[in-house]
Amino acid sequence: MKYLFHLATFLLPLLCIAQTEAKIINADIRGHACAGGFGLCSIQVPPETDLNKAISTSKLVATHQADNSFILEIDKHQLTESEQKSLVGKSLALISQKETVFFFQEANLIIDEKTLIYLGINYKFNLLKAGNYPMEITSEKILVTITLSYN
């Protein structure tokens, strides 16, 4: 019995790691209706040709977290000045290390079923609601935890 417990303890973290594969994603960070503002205006599966790119060279990567959430990982060095402002409200250079920042989604966004399935998200949770989402800024990346709602 003790052996079985140790085996389960060893295998459980491996199973969790296997389910969190990072995937390249296309997202437009130009705010409501892609006309400026804050947040995402689209998110979708990239074309087949982009799926062969190395994840390390991609601007946007998504990692499945749960049935209704994922982490959007953004290479901050590949963001334009206007994308930075749409993402955090100002240039990244103006954000202090002690400052708490949030990703602000200006308007509701419906994500298509194909993209949700690609990300391993339950397709019933297809609504990215307007509001604030937790964000972490590291030296290389911006990590946004996206939680979707049932539409």
N, C-alpha and C positions, 0 to 999 in steps of 0.2 A: 504494500500500500504506500509506504514511504517512497519507494522507487517511482511509482506512478505519479505521485504528487510532484516530485522533482522533475520528472519528464514533462509534465504539463506546465510547470513553471518555466522551464527552458523553452518550450515550443510556443507558448502564447505570445511573447514579444515578436517572434519570427513571423507569426501569422499576421500580426498587426502591421509590421513593416511591409509585408507582401501586398497588403491592400492599399497602400498609400503611394502608388506609382505616380510620379510627376508626368504631366502631359502638356505638350505645346498647345496653346489656345490663341485664337484671334479675338481681340477685344478693342473696341474703339473708345478712347477716353476723352471724348469731346462734349460730354454733358448731354442734357435733354435734347432729343431729336438730332443729335450730332451737329448742333448749331451753336455750341459754346455753353458754358455753365459748368456744373459739377457732376462727376460720376461717369458711369458707363452708358453709352448709347447703343451698344451692341456687343454680344459675346457669342462666338460660334466656333465650330470645328474648323480648323484650318484646311486649305486645299491639300489634296494627297501629296503634292510635291513638297509642301512645308513639313509634313509629318516625318520626313526622312532627315530633317535637320537635327543637329545635336542639341539637346536641351540646354546645354551650357551657353549656346550662342543665341538662344531665343530671348526675345524681349519679355514675353509673357508665358508663364507656366502655371498650370493649375494642379493642385494636389487634393484628391478626395479626402474628406474628413469624416463625414457621416452621410446618412441617407439624404440629408437636406443641406449639407454645407461642404465648402471647399476653401482652400487657401489659394488666393491669387498672388503669385510671386512675380514681381516686376523688377527687371534690371534697371535700376535708377539711372545708370549712365547712358542708357539708350532713350531716355525720355526727352522730348523737346521741352522748351520752357512753357509753352501753352499746355502741354500734357501734364506737367508738374502742377500748374495752377488749377487745372481741372480735377486733379487727383487730391491735392491737399490744400488748395485755396491760395497757395503762394509758392514762390520758388523754393526748392529744397535747401538752397544755400542760406535762406533766411530763417530756417527752423533750428532752434537751439536743442541741445541734447536733452535738456530737462523738460522740454515742452511736450505735452500730451497732444497727439494728433489723431484725428479720425478720418476715415474715408467717408465722404458725404455723397450719397446717391440722391440726386436732385428729384428724379421722377421714377415711378415704377417702371420696371423693365421685365418683359416676358422673355424667357429663354426657351428656345425651341427644343423639342424632344430629342432630336438627334444629338445635340450638344450635351444634354443632360445624361443621356445613355453613354456617350463617349467619356464623360467625366465620372461615371459610376454613381450618379445621383438618381434617386427615385424620380421618374419623370412627372409625378404628380406635384412635386415641389418645383414649380417653374417660374415663380414670381420673386424677383429681386425688388423688395419694397424700398420706397424712398426712405431715407433716414441715415443715421450714422452707423458705421461699422468699424470694429477695432482694427487698428493699423500699427505695424511696427516697422521702424526704419532702421536698417543696419547700414554698415559701410558700403555694401554692394547692392542690397535688395530692399524693396518695399514689400511687406507681407500684409495682405488684407484678408481677414477672415470674413467670408461671405456666407451668410445663412439665408437660405431660400424659404419661401412660404408657399403654402398650398393656395392655388388660384381658384 
